[in-house]
Amino acid sequence: MNMCRNGGHHRCEPPGRVRGLGQAWVLLALAQGPVHGYELLERLPEVEIDPGFLYRTLRAMEEEGLVRSSWDTSGSGPARRVYTLTEEGRAVLKAWAAHIRRLREKLDQFLSTYKELEGGEKDAGA
């Protein structure tokens, strides 16, 4: 079953207006398994994500069907939401990975061209 919809707002590709790579990082962290919001922040030490941004992103992704949440009432203390990646979320994560690979190729081309130019300027001045 293809979880990507061609006519809807999900097209298995990163949205045009992206909040940096925040959504991609959150999806990647959720792919590691269900998690509470605060623990999700701990899964993302490479990325500085504001807790407010994280919870707004999770809420938006839940509305889009990329994640689902449920209340964990076990243990002492207040109930906490547990977030889980959906199949559609996995499809969008896969699309993000493909997008980032293409972006990396373009960045490598950019840096290679820049390195040639930088080297050419040094040679021209010698």
MDAnalysis code that builds the backbone (N, CA, C; Angstrom):
import MDAnalysis as mda
import numpy as np

u = mda.Universe.empty(378, n_residues=126, atom_resindex=np.repeat(np.arange(126), 3), trajectory=True)
u.add_TopologyAttr("name", ["N", "CA", "C"] * 126)
u.add_TopologyAttr("resid", np.arange(1, 127))
u.add_TopologyAttr("resname", ["MET", "ASN", "MET", "CYS", "ARG", "ASN", "GLY", "GLY", "HIS", "HIS", "ARG", "CYS", "GLU", "PRO", "PRO", "GLY", "ARG", "VAL", "ARG", "GLY", "LEU", "GLY", "GLN", "ALA", "TRP", "VAL", "LEU", "LEU", "ALA", "LEU", "ALA", "GLN", "GLY", "PRO", "VAL", "HIS", "GLY", "TYR", "GLU", "LEU", "LEU", "GLU", "ARG", "LEU", "PRO", "GLU", "VAL", "GLU", "ILE", "ASP", "PRO", "GLY", "PHE", "LEU", "TYR", "ARG", "THR", "LEU", "ARG", "ALA", "MET", "GLU", "GLU", "GLU", "GLY", "LEU", "VAL", "ARG", "SER", "SER", "TRP", "ASP", "THR", "SER", "GLY", "SER", "GLY", "PRO", "ALA", "ARG", "ARG", "VAL", "TYR", "THR", "LEU", "THR", "GLU", "GLU", "GLY", "ARG", "ALA", "VAL", "LEU", "LYS", "ALA", "TRP", "ALA", "ALA", "HIS", "ILE", "ARG", "ARG", "LEU", "ARG", "GLU", "LYS", "LEU", "ASP", "GLN", "PHE", "LEU", "SER", "THR", "TYR", "LYS", "GLU", "LEU", "GLU", "GLY", "GLY", "GLU", "LYS", "ASP", "ALA", "GLY", "ALA"])
u.atoms.positions = np.array([
    [0.840, -1.183, 0.000],
    [0.000, 0.000, 0.000],
    [0.880, 1.240, 0.000],
    [0.697, 2.091, -0.981],
    [1.492, 3.311, -1.077],
    [0.889, 4.371, -0.168],
    [1.664, 4.813, 0.810],
    [1.169, 5.779, 1.780],
    [1.279, 7.215, 1.264],
    [1.867, 7.384, 0.098],
    [2.031, 8.734, -0.450],
    [0.825, 9.054, -1.310],
    [0.226, 10.211, -1.090],
    [-0.940, 10.633, -1.863],
    [-0.512, 11.689, -2.863],
    [-0.886, 11.482, -4.105],
    [-0.510, 12.440, -5.143],
    [-1.390, 13.675, -5.149],
    [-2.648, 13.542, -4.796],
    [-3.549, 14.674, -4.877],
    [-3.651, 15.473, -3.595],
    [-3.253, 14.916, -2.473],
    [-3.418, 15.580, -1.184],
    [-2.227, 16.420, -0.796],
    [-2.176, 16.774, 0.469],
    [-1.073, 17.604, 0.931],
    [0.162, 16.788, 1.289],
    [0.062, 15.458, 1.247],
    [1.233, 14.590, 1.446],
    [1.635, 14.060, 0.085],
    [2.875, 14.276, -0.291],
    [3.337, 13.776, -1.576],
    [4.629, 13.010, -1.433],
    [4.959, 12.566, -0.239],
    [6.203, 11.839, 0.008],
    [7.409, 12.614, -0.464],
    [7.352, 13.879, -0.273],
    [8.500, 14.722, -0.533],
    [8.474, 15.826, 0.506],
    [9.632, 16.317, 0.868],
    [9.653, 17.389, 1.857],
    [8.844, 18.576, 1.359],
    [8.127, 19.231, 2.249],
    [7.357, 20.396, 1.831],
    [8.277, 21.496, 1.330],
    [7.764, 22.362, 0.472],
    [8.574, 23.439, -0.083],
    [9.092, 24.376, 0.984],
    [8.245, 24.733, 1.918],
    [8.663, 25.631, 2.996],
    [8.938, 24.755, 4.217],
    [10.190, 24.565, 4.511],
    [10.598, 23.654, 5.567],
    [11.211, 24.441, 6.706],
    [10.944, 24.001, 7.904],
    [11.533, 24.626, 9.083],
    [12.936, 24.045, 9.254],
    [13.832, 24.430, 8.349],
    [15.170, 23.852, 8.365],
    [15.051, 22.361, 8.114],
    [15.843, 21.620, 8.810],
    [15.758, 20.162, 8.732],
    [15.104, 19.608, 9.988],
    [14.447, 20.464, 10.746],
    [13.827, 20.044, 12.009],
    [12.893, 18.875, 11.850],
    [11.998, 18.931, 10.855],
    [11.057, 17.836, 10.672],
    [11.791, 16.538, 10.355],
    [12.808, 16.610, 9.511],
    [13.559, 15.403, 9.153],
    [14.211, 14.784, 10.392],
    [14.828, 15.614, 11.234],
    [15.468, 15.112, 12.455],
    [14.445, 14.489, 13.398],
    [13.285, 15.122, 13.542],
    [12.252, 14.588, 14.435],
    [11.750, 13.248, 13.911],
    [11.498, 13.160, 12.612],
    [11.058, 11.887, 12.028],
    [12.113, 10.799, 12.226],
    [13.375, 11.154, 12.033],
    [14.460, 10.184, 12.209],
    [14.515, 9.679, 13.650],
    [14.371, 10.593, 14.597],
    [14.397, 10.192, 16.011],
    [13.199, 9.313, 16.349],
    [12.034, 9.632, 15.795],
    [10.842, 8.822, 16.059],
    [10.937, 7.439, 15.412],
    [11.699, 7.331, 14.328],
    [11.873, 6.036, 13.665],
    [12.601, 5.043, 14.568],
    [13.288, 5.546, 15.591],
    [13.998, 4.675, 16.539],
    [13.052, 4.027, 17.545],
    [11.803, 4.469, 17.579],
    [10.817, 3.877, 18.463],
    [10.005, 4.923, 19.187],
    [8.876, 4.505, 19.784],
    [8.004, 5.431, 20.512],
    [8.765, 6.153, 21.619],
    [8.383, 7.401, 21.860],
    [9.150, 8.208, 22.812],
    [8.288, 9.342, 23.358],
    [8.597, 9.756, 24.598],
    [7.999, 10.948, 25.204],
    [8.691, 12.168, 24.609],
    [7.998, 13.302, 24.636],
    [8.536, 14.530, 24.058],
    [9.902, 14.906, 24.596],
    [10.067, 14.892, 25.929],
    [11.352, 15.292, 26.505],
    [12.451, 14.320, 26.095],
    [12.133, 13.031, 26.069],
    [13.122, 12.032, 25.646],
    [13.492, 12.223, 24.177],
    [12.548, 12.723, 23.402],
    [12.822, 12.995, 21.993],
    [13.907, 14.063, 21.863],
    [13.839, 15.071, 22.703],
    [14.895, 16.096, 22.706],
    [16.251, 15.468, 23.002],
    [16.279, 14.500, 23.905],
    [17.536, 13.828, 24.254],
    [18.059, 12.967, 23.112],
    [17.180, 12.509, 22.228],
    [17.605, 11.726, 21.064],
    [18.223, 12.607, 19.989],
    [18.121, 13.907, 20.147],
    [18.584, 14.838, 19.126],
    [19.705, 15.736, 19.633],
    [20.769, 15.166, 20.218],
    [21.821, 16.034, 20.753],
    [22.576, 16.791, 19.668],
    [22.555, 16.277, 18.420],
    [23.277, 16.935, 17.325],
    [22.591, 18.219, 16.888],
    [21.327, 18.342, 17.254],
    [20.507, 19.442, 16.760],
    [19.984, 20.237, 17.942],
    [20.086, 21.551, 17.848],
    [19.504, 22.386, 18.892],
    [18.069, 22.686, 18.504],
    [17.142, 22.012, 19.165],
    [15.722, 22.218, 18.882],
    [15.066, 22.808, 20.112],
    [14.412, 23.925, 19.920],
    [13.666, 24.575, 20.988],
    [12.485, 23.676, 21.363],
    [12.259, 23.416, 22.653],
    [11.127, 22.568, 23.054],
    [9.791, 23.048, 22.493],
    [9.564, 24.350, 22.451],
    [8.317, 24.862, 21.889],
    [8.174, 24.495, 20.423],
    [9.272, 24.628, 19.670],
    [9.269, 24.244, 18.261],
    [8.980, 22.752, 18.129],
    [9.608, 21.943, 18.988],
    [9.415, 20.498, 18.916],
    [7.950, 20.137, 19.105],
    [7.320, 20.679, 20.139],
    [5.931, 20.321, 20.412],
    [4.983, 20.856, 19.339],
    [5.255, 22.034, 18.793],
    [4.435, 22.550, 17.680],
    [4.601, 21.656, 16.455],
    [5.833, 21.229, 16.205],
    [6.108, 20.350, 15.066],
    [5.413, 19.011, 15.249],
    [5.488, 18.449, 16.448],
    [4.823, 17.168, 16.714],
    [3.311, 17.297, 16.517],
    [2.736, 18.384, 17.004],
    [1.294, 18.602, 16.862],
    [0.917, 18.701, 15.377],
    [1.697, 19.467, 14.619],
    [1.431, 19.611, 13.182],
    [1.597, 18.272, 12.459],
    [2.636, 17.522, 12.817],
    [2.862, 16.231, 12.162],
    [1.759, 15.236, 12.527],
    [1.215, 15.363, 13.727],
    [0.096, 14.490, 14.109],
    [-1.145, 14.841, 13.292],
    [-1.393, 16.124, 13.098],
    [-2.530, 16.552, 12.272],
    [-2.378, 16.078, 10.828],
    [-1.140, 15.996, 10.363],
    [-0.859, 15.546, 8.994],
    [-0.842, 14.021, 8.877],
    [-0.926, 13.314, 10.003],
    [-0.926, 11.854, 9.971],
    [0.458, 11.232, 9.941],
    [1.502, 12.025, 10.222],
    [2.868, 11.497, 10.192],
    [3.251, 10.829, 11.504],
    [2.656, 11.276, 12.599],
    [2.878, 10.676, 13.914],
    [1.533, 10.511, 14.601],
    [1.522, 9.656, 15.600],
    [0.331, 9.511, 16.440],
    [0.816, 9.575, 17.877],
    [-0.052, 10.034, 18.750],
    [0.326, 10.112, 20.154],
    [-0.734, 9.441, 21.007],
    [-0.290, 9.005, 22.185],
    [-1.197, 8.428, 23.171],
    [-0.660, 8.830, 24.537],
    [-1.530, 8.750, 25.526],
    [-1.140, 9.135, 26.877],
    [-0.565, 7.936, 27.617],
    [0.578, 8.137, 28.256],
    [1.212, 7.126, 29.107],
    [0.898, 7.502, 30.543],
    [0.075, 6.687, 31.192],
    [-0.309, 6.968, 32.576],
    [0.405, 6.048, 33.561],
    [1.305, 5.228, 33.057],
    [2.046, 4.326, 33.943],
    [3.107, 5.104, 34.716],
    [3.528, 4.556, 35.791],
    [4.572, 5.198, 36.587],
    [4.028, 6.320, 37.430],
    [4.906, 6.883, 38.242],
    [4.496, 7.995, 39.094],
    [4.588, 9.295, 38.310],
    [3.902, 10.290, 38.744],
    [3.930, 11.579, 38.079],
    [2.778, 11.728, 37.110],
    [2.736, 12.872, 36.469],
    [1.630, 13.144, 35.550],
    [1.721, 12.294, 34.280],
    [0.597, 12.140, 33.608],
    [0.567, 11.419, 32.334],
    [1.397, 12.185, 31.308],
    [2.044, 11.434, 30.428],
    [2.864, 12.052, 29.376],
    [2.461, 11.477, 28.025],
    [2.575, 12.303, 27.011],
    [2.283, 11.831, 25.656],
    [3.455, 11.008, 25.133],
    [3.117, 9.909, 24.459],
    [4.107, 9.084, 23.778],
    [3.837, 9.232, 22.287],
    [4.883, 9.553, 21.544],
    [4.758, 9.784, 20.107],
    [5.308, 8.589, 19.339],
    [4.581, 8.198, 18.278],
    [4.950, 7.059, 17.442],
    [4.876, 7.475, 15.984],
    [5.838, 7.037, 15.198],
    [5.860, 7.319, 13.769],
    [4.841, 6.430, 13.059],
    [4.059, 7.002, 12.140],
    [3.097, 6.225, 11.348],
    [3.768, 5.750, 10.063],
    [3.061, 4.921, 9.312],
    [3.590, 4.470, 8.018],
    [3.783, 5.659, 7.079],
    [2.843, 6.601, 7.109],
    [2.998, 7.790, 6.273],
    [4.219, 8.597, 6.724],
    [4.454, 8.648, 8.026],
    [5.639, 9.327, 8.539],
    [6.915, 8.662, 8.046],
    [6.912, 7.329, 8.000],
    [8.079, 6.605, 7.482],
    [8.304, 6.924, 6.002],
    [7.212, 7.044, 5.244],
    [7.335, 7.376, 3.821],
    [7.921, 8.776, 3.649],
    [7.495, 9.726, 4.479],
    [8.030, 11.090, 4.396],
    [9.491, 11.105, 4.839],
    [9.842, 10.309, 5.848],
    [11.243, 10.204, 6.272],
    [12.099, 9.678, 5.118],
    [11.599, 8.674, 4.425],
    [12.328, 8.127, 3.272],
    [12.523, 9.205, 2.205],
    [11.480, 10.012, 1.977],
    [11.581, 11.102, 1.011],
    [12.598, 12.143, 1.469],
    [12.607, 12.434, 2.770],
    [13.604, 13.374, 3.312],
    [15.010, 12.854, 3.048],
    [15.227, 11.559, 3.297],
    [16.567, 10.987, 3.089],
    [16.994, 11.140, 1.628],
    [16.078, 10.885, 0.702],
    [16.391, 11.038, -0.722],
    [16.681, 12.509, -1.043],
    [15.875, 13.406, -0.490],
    [16.073, 14.842, -0.708],
    [17.441, 15.289, -0.174],
    [17.803, 14.818, 1.010],
    [19.080, 15.209, 1.621],
    [20.253, 14.633, 0.823],
    [20.103, 13.413, 0.288],
    [21.158, 12.852, -0.566],
    [21.373, 13.734, -1.800],
    [20.256, 14.134, -2.444],
    [20.375, 15.003, -3.631],
    [20.996, 16.339, -3.259],
    [20.586, 16.881, -2.136],
    [21.143, 18.152, -1.668],
    [22.639, 18.013, -1.400],
    [23.025, 16.895, -0.773],
    [24.447, 16.670, -0.499],
    [25.246, 16.618, -1.797],
    [24.694, 15.968, -2.828],
    [25.384, 15.912, -4.126],
    [25.573, 17.319, -4.694],
    [24.531, 18.138, -4.601],
    [24.625, 19.515, -5.103],
    [25.632, 20.322, -4.291],
    [25.636, 20.124, -2.981],
    [26.597, 20.837, -2.140],
    [28.023, 20.394, -2.442],
    [28.207, 19.085, -2.682],
    [29.536, 18.590, -3.058],
    [29.999, 19.224, -4.374],
    [29.066, 19.349, -5.334],
    [29.409, 19.997, -6.607],
    [29.787, 21.452, -6.376],
    [29.023, 22.131, -5.547],
    [29.303, 23.528, -5.223],
    [30.696, 23.663, -4.632],
    [31.000, 22.837, -3.625],
    [32.299, 22.926, -2.950],
    [33.448, 22.552, -3.877],
    [33.215, 21.602, -4.755],
    [34.242, 21.219, -5.717],
    [34.542, 22.374, -6.674],
    [33.495, 23.007, -7.173],
    [33.678, 24.151, -8.070],
    [34.353, 25.294, -7.337],
    [33.927, 25.533, -6.112],
    [34.529, 26.603, -5.313],
    [36.011, 26.318, -5.071],
    [36.339, 25.075, -4.779],
    [37.739, 24.703, -4.527],
    [38.582, 24.955, -5.780],
    [38.028, 24.621, -6.951],
    [38.746, 24.869, -8.202],
    [38.970, 26.365, -8.399],
    [37.930, 27.161, -8.131],
    [38.058, 28.605, -8.279],
    [39.060, 29.177, -7.300],
    [38.994, 28.702, -6.080],
    [39.898, 29.169, -5.053],
    [41.342, 28.836, -5.435],
    [41.554, 27.625, -5.903],
    [42.882, 27.225, -6.360],
    [43.336, 28.021, -7.566],
    [42.395, 28.321, -8.489],
    [42.710, 29.090, -9.690],
    [43.107, 30.514, -9.341],
    [42.445, 31.104, -8.336],
    [42.800, 32.469, -7.932],
    [44.199, 32.513, -7.355],
    [44.558, 31.492, -6.563],
    [45.896, 31.477, -5.970],
    [46.951, 31.344, -7.076],
    [46.653, 30.471, -8.067],
    [47.609, 30.283, -9.158],
    [47.747, 31.549, -9.989],
    [46.606, 32.248, -10.204],
    [46.623, 33.456, -11.039],
    [47.443, 34.551, -10.379],
    [47.437, 34.594, -9.047],
    [48.171, 35.642, -8.334],
    [49.640, 35.333, -8.186],
    [50.068, 34.150, -8.507],
    [51.465, 33.769, -8.308],
    [52.345, 34.247, -9.413],
])
